[in-house]
């Protein structure tokens, strides 16, 4: 579900043929997104998944392909779940 939503966002907003884009293909190297596109992608991630992307997380390892974005979002969601559970449990 996450991967499909990310793919849909990328192909729709950056005018890419989804059939020609592999999930592990570099969005930067292919020229699909540039620095402004990265910021747009971050805004989408924050809005869509209610997570915050820190400045130190804006690296190709997190945002350079559909597969990497998916893994990043999954980590952020899991981190949020852990933090909520820690706040809810008594000391």
Z-matrix of the N, CA and C atoms (Angstrom, degrees):
N
C 1 1.451
C 2 1.531 1 111.65
N 3 1.343 2 116.96 1 -46.81
C 4 1.465 3 120.11 2 179.92
C 5 1.527 4 109.97 3 -61.87
N 6 1.330 5 116.04 4 -47.09
C 7 1.468 6 120.04 5 -177.80
C 8 1.525 7 111.30 6 -60.30
N 9 1.319 8 116.77 7 -42.04
C 10 1.465 9 120.21 8 -178.61
C 11 1.527 10 111.15 9 -65.41
N 12 1.325 11 116.68 10 -39.85
C 13 1.469 12 120.39 11 179.80
C 14 1.531 13 110.65 12 -67.18
N 15 1.326 14 117.17 13 -39.92
C 16 1.464 15 120.96 14 177.54
C 17 1.523 16 109.84 15 -65.54
N 18 1.318 17 116.63 16 -46.01
C 19 1.468 18 121.27 17 178.54
C 20 1.527 19 110.43 18 -58.12
N 21 1.316 20 116.64 19 -45.40
C 22 1.463 21 121.29 20 179.61
C 23 1.524 22 110.50 21 -60.90
N 24 1.325 23 117.04 22 -44.03
C 25 1.463 24 120.34 23 179.02
C 26 1.531 25 110.77 24 -61.59
N 27 1.324 26 116.69 25 -49.20
C 28 1.465 27 120.56 26 -177.29
C 29 1.529 28 110.84 27 -62.24
N 30 1.315 29 117.28 28 -48.51
C 31 1.465 30 119.38 29 -176.23
C 32 1.525 31 111.99 30 -67.82
N 33 1.324 32 116.75 31 -35.48
C 34 1.468 33 120.14 32 -179.29
C 35 1.521 34 111.74 33 -74.82
N 36 1.321 35 116.86 34 -45.87
C 37 1.465 36 120.06 35 -172.91
C 38 1.517 37 114.47 36 -84.77
N 39 1.321 38 117.18 37 -20.79
C 40 1.463 39 119.87 38 179.77
C 41 1.526 40 111.72 39 -115.05
N 42 1.343 41 115.89 40 13.49
C 43 1.467 42 123.47 41 172.82
C 44 1.522 43 112.80 42 51.88
N 45 1.331 44 114.41 43 57.13
C 46 1.454 45 121.54 44 -178.78
C 47 1.517 46 109.05 45 -114.51
N 48 1.319 47 116.15 46 140.56
C 49 1.463 48 120.90 47 172.85
C 50 1.522 49 107.56 48 -72.49
N 51 1.330 50 116.50 49 109.72
C 52 1.450 51 121.44 50 -177.16
C 53 1.508 52 113.59 51 -59.16
N 54 1.324 53 117.74 52 -30.71
C 55 1.455 54 120.60 53 179.47
C 56 1.515 55 113.29 54 -70.71
N 57 1.325 56 116.47 55 -20.29
C 58 1.460 57 120.71 56 -178.20
C 59 1.523 58 112.45 57 -97.78
N 60 1.329 59 117.36 58 2.50
C 61 1.461 60 121.49 59 -176.43
C 62 1.523 61 109.82 60 -114.50
N 63 1.340 62 115.84 61 115.76
C 64 1.471 63 120.53 62 175.76
C 65 1.523 64 109.52 63 -78.47
N 66 1.308 65 116.59 64 151.25
C 67 1.461 66 121.27 65 -178.39
C 68 1.519 67 113.10 66 -62.71
N 69 1.338 68 117.51 67 -28.45
C 70 1.464 69 120.49 68 -178.18
C 71 1.526 70 113.12 69 -97.82
N 72 1.301 71 117.21 70 6.77
C 73 1.462 72 122.01 71 -177.66
C 74 1.531 73 111.21 72 -80.14
N 75 1.325 74 116.56 73 138.19
C 76 1.456 75 122.23 74 -178.05
C 77 1.533 76 111.13 75 -67.56
N 78 1.323 77 115.17 76 121.69
C 79 1.462 78 120.55 77 176.91
C 80 1.522 79 110.83 78 -70.92
N 81 1.328 80 116.47 79 -32.25
C 82 1.463 81 121.29 80 179.46
C 83 1.525 82 111.49 81 -74.41
N 84 1.340 83 117.08 82 -49.32
C 85 1.462 84 120.66 83 -178.54
C 86 1.521 85 112.15 84 -62.68
N 87 1.330 86 117.11 85 -34.50
C 88 1.468 87 120.89 86 178.78
C 89 1.517 88 112.26 87 -77.83
N 90 1.338 89 117.21 88 -7.16
C 91 1.458 90 120.58 89 -179.47
C 92 1.519 91 113.13 90 75.30
N 93 1.321 92 116.81 91 18.52
C 94 1.463 93 120.75 92 -179.59
C 95 1.526 94 110.06 93 -74.42
N 96 1.336 95 116.06 94 -41.46
C 97 1.460 96 119.79 95 174.65
C 98 1.521 97 109.43 96 -126.98
N 99 1.326 98 114.15 97 151.75
C 100 1.461 99 121.40 98 174.18
C 101 1.526 100 106.85 99 -120.58
N 102 1.311 101 118.40 100 -163.83
C 103 1.462 102 120.01 101 -176.84
C 104 1.531 103 111.70 102 -61.77
N 105 1.311 104 117.38 103 -37.80
C 106 1.462 105 120.24 104 176.64
C 107 1.520 106 110.16 105 -67.18
N 108 1.316 107 116.84 106 -39.89
C 109 1.455 108 121.43 107 177.56
C 110 1.519 109 112.21 108 -62.47
N 111 1.331 110 116.74 109 -36.59
C 112 1.465 111 120.82 110 176.91
C 113 1.525 112 109.39 111 -61.49
N 114 1.333 113 117.01 112 -43.86
C 115 1.462 114 120.52 113 178.82
C 116 1.528 115 111.15 114 -63.07
N 117 1.328 116 116.72 115 -39.86
C 118 1.465 117 120.63 116 177.33
C 119 1.531 118 110.60 117 -64.15
N 120 1.320 119 116.45 118 -41.03
C 121 1.455 120 121.27 119 178.16
C 122 1.530 121 110.78 120 -63.29
N 123 1.310 122 117.20 121 -40.83
C 124 1.458 123 121.59 122 177.90
C 125 1.531 124 110.32 123 -63.02
N 126 1.318 125 117.03 124 -44.23
C 127 1.464 126 120.23 125 177.79
C 128 1.524 127 110.82 126 -59.52
N 129 1.322 128 116.63 127 -41.66
C 130 1.462 129 120.83 128 177.31
C 131 1.528 130 110.61 129 -60.94
N 132 1.325 131 117.15 130 -48.13
C 133 1.471 132 121.74 131 -178.96
C 134 1.530 133 109.85 132 -59.05
N 135 1.321 134 116.50 133 -47.35
C 136 1.462 135 119.70 134 -177.94
C 137 1.525 136 111.62 135 -63.99
N 138 1.306 137 116.69 136 -42.07
C 139 1.463 138 121.50 137 -178.96
C 140 1.529 139 111.36 138 -71.04
N 141 1.305 140 116.38 139 -47.12
C 142 1.465 141 121.76 140 -173.94
C 143 1.530 142 113.00 141 -69.80
N 144 1.339 143 116.17 142 -37.29
C 145 1.462 144 120.19 143 -172.77
C 146 1.532 145 113.83 144 -114.42
N 147 1.327 146 116.99 145 5.32
C 148 1.467 147 122.43 146 177.58
C 149 1.528 148 111.99 147 52.24
N 150 1.318 149 115.47 148 48.42
C 151 1.463 150 121.93 149 176.54
C 152 1.523 151 108.07 150 -124.36
N 153 1.311 152 116.51 151 162.05
C 154 1.456 153 122.22 152 175.18
C 155 1.527 154 108.32 153 -108.10
N 156 1.311 155 115.80 154 134.17
C 157 1.459 156 121.72 155 177.56
C 158 1.525 157 107.00 156 -104.36
N 159 1.318 158 116.05 157 116.01
C 160 1.461 159 121.09 158 -179.82
C 161 1.522 160 111.47 159 -79.16
N 162 1.317 161 115.71 160 158.00
C 163 1.463 162 121.21 161 -179.43
C 164 1.530 163 111.54 162 -56.69
N 165 1.325 164 116.77 163 -37.79
C 166 1.463 165 119.98 164 -178.74
C 167 1.533 166 112.66 165 -71.42
N 168 1.330 167 117.02 166 -12.54
C 169 1.469 168 121.48 167 -179.85
C 170 1.523 169 112.88 168 -92.74
N 171 1.320 170 117.03 169 -5.35
C 172 1.460 171 121.54 170 -178.86
C 173 1.523 172 108.48 171 -85.46
N 174 1.318 173 114.43 172 76.47
C 175 1.465 174 122.64 173 -177.98
C 176 1.525 175 108.66 174 -136.20
N 177 1.326 176 116.97 175 154.76
C 178 1.468 177 119.68 176 -179.70
C 179 1.530 178 113.62 177 -55.77
N 180 1.324 179 117.08 178 -32.00
C 181 1.461 180 119.65 179 -179.58
C 182 1.530 181 111.60 180 -59.21
N 183 1.329 182 117.63 181 -24.21
C 184 1.462 183 121.98 182 179.99
C 185 1.521 184 113.92 183 -101.46
N 186 1.326 185 117.94 184 -25.83
C 187 1.461 186 119.80 185 -165.62
C 188 1.525 187 115.71 186 -130.78
N 189 1.328 188 119.11 187 10.31
C 190 1.462 189 120.32 188 -171.00
C 191 1.525 190 115.52 189 -92.32
N 192 1.307 191 118.43 190 -4.34
C 193 1.467 192 120.26 191 176.38
C 194 1.515 193 108.41 192 -154.18
N 195 1.291 194 116.31 193 164.53
C 196 1.465 195 120.04 194 177.96
C 197 1.521 196 109.92 195 -59.96
N 198 1.317 197 117.46 196 -42.84
C 199 1.470 198 121.07 197 -179.76
C 200 1.525 199 111.12 198 -63.45
N 201 1.323 200 117.52 199 -41.12
C 202 1.469 201 120.35 200 179.97
C 203 1.521 202 111.46 201 -68.50
N 204 1.320 203 116.72 202 -39.19
C 205 1.463 204 119.83 203 177.62
C 206 1.526 205 109.62 204 -63.61
N 207 1.315 206 116.56 205 -42.35
C 208 1.464 207 120.44 206 178.52
C 209 1.531 208 110.96 207 -58.35
N 210 1.325 209 117.10 208 -49.15
C 211 1.469 210 121.06 209 -179.87
C 212 1.531 211 110.78 210 -61.96
N 213 1.322 212 116.72 211 -40.05
C 214 1.457 213 121.49 212 178.61
C 215 1.525 214 110.59 213 -62.03
N 216 1.322 215 117.02 214 -47.32
C 217 1.461 216 120.98 215 179.24
C 218 1.529 217 109.97 216 -61.99
N 219 1.308 218 117.56 217 -42.58
C 220 1.471 219 120.62 218 178.49
C 221 1.532 220 111.03 219 -60.16
N 222 1.334 221 117.00 220 -42.01
C 223 1.475 222 120.34 221 177.45
C 224 1.526 223 111.38 222 -64.15
N 225 1.330 224 116.79 223 -42.74
C 226 1.458 225 120.79 224 -179.88
C 227 1.526 226 110.68 225 -64.32
N 228 1.316 227 117.47 226 -41.56
C 229 1.461 228 120.87 227 179.19
C 230 1.525 229 110.66 228 -65.57
N 231 1.321 230 117.00 229 -42.16
C 232 1.464 231 120.87 230 178.49
C 233 1.528 232 110.48 231 -64.70
N 234 1.319 233 117.09 232 -39.81
C 235 1.466 234 121.55 233 178.19
C 236 1.527 235 109.51 234 -62.05
N 237 1.313 236 117.38 235 -43.30
C 238 1.463 237 121.10 236 178.44
C 239 1.513 238 111.46 237 -63.16
N 240 1.333 239 116.77 238 -40.18
C 241 1.469 240 120.76 239 177.56
C 242 1.526 241 110.72 240 -62.02
N 243 1.334 242 116.75 241 -43.52
C 244 1.474 243 120.78 242 179.16
C 245 1.525 244 111.01 243 -62.89
N 246 1.330 245 115.95 244 -43.69
C 247 1.462 246 119.70 245 -178.64
C 248 1.526 247 111.18 246 -65.02
N 249 1.321 248 117.38 247 -39.96
C 250 1.467 249 120.52 248 177.33
C 251 1.524 250 111.03 249 -64.88
N 252 1.334 251 116.66 250 -40.49
C 253 1.467 252 120.49 251 179.52
C 254 1.529 253 110.85 252 -65.33
N 255 1.327 254 116.81 253 -38.99
C 256 1.474 255 120.65 254 179.02
C 257 1.521 256 111.11 255 -65.30
N 258 1.319 257 116.61 256 -39.72
C 259 1.477 258 120.01 257 179.26
C 260 1.527 259 110.93 258 -68.89
N 261 1.316 260 117.20 259 -31.74
C 262 1.469 261 121.67 260 -176.99
C 263 1.525 262 113.12 261 -80.41
N 264 1.334 263 117.34 262 -24.73
C 265 1.464 264 119.17 263 -177.68
C 266 1.522 265 110.36 264 -85.10
N 267 1.343 266 116.20 265 141.13
C 268 1.471 267 119.47 266 -179.94
C 269 1.526 268 110.91 267 -69.98
N 270 1.324 269 117.09 268 149.90
C 271 1.482 270 120.89 269 -179.28
C 272 1.511 271 112.65 270 -68.42
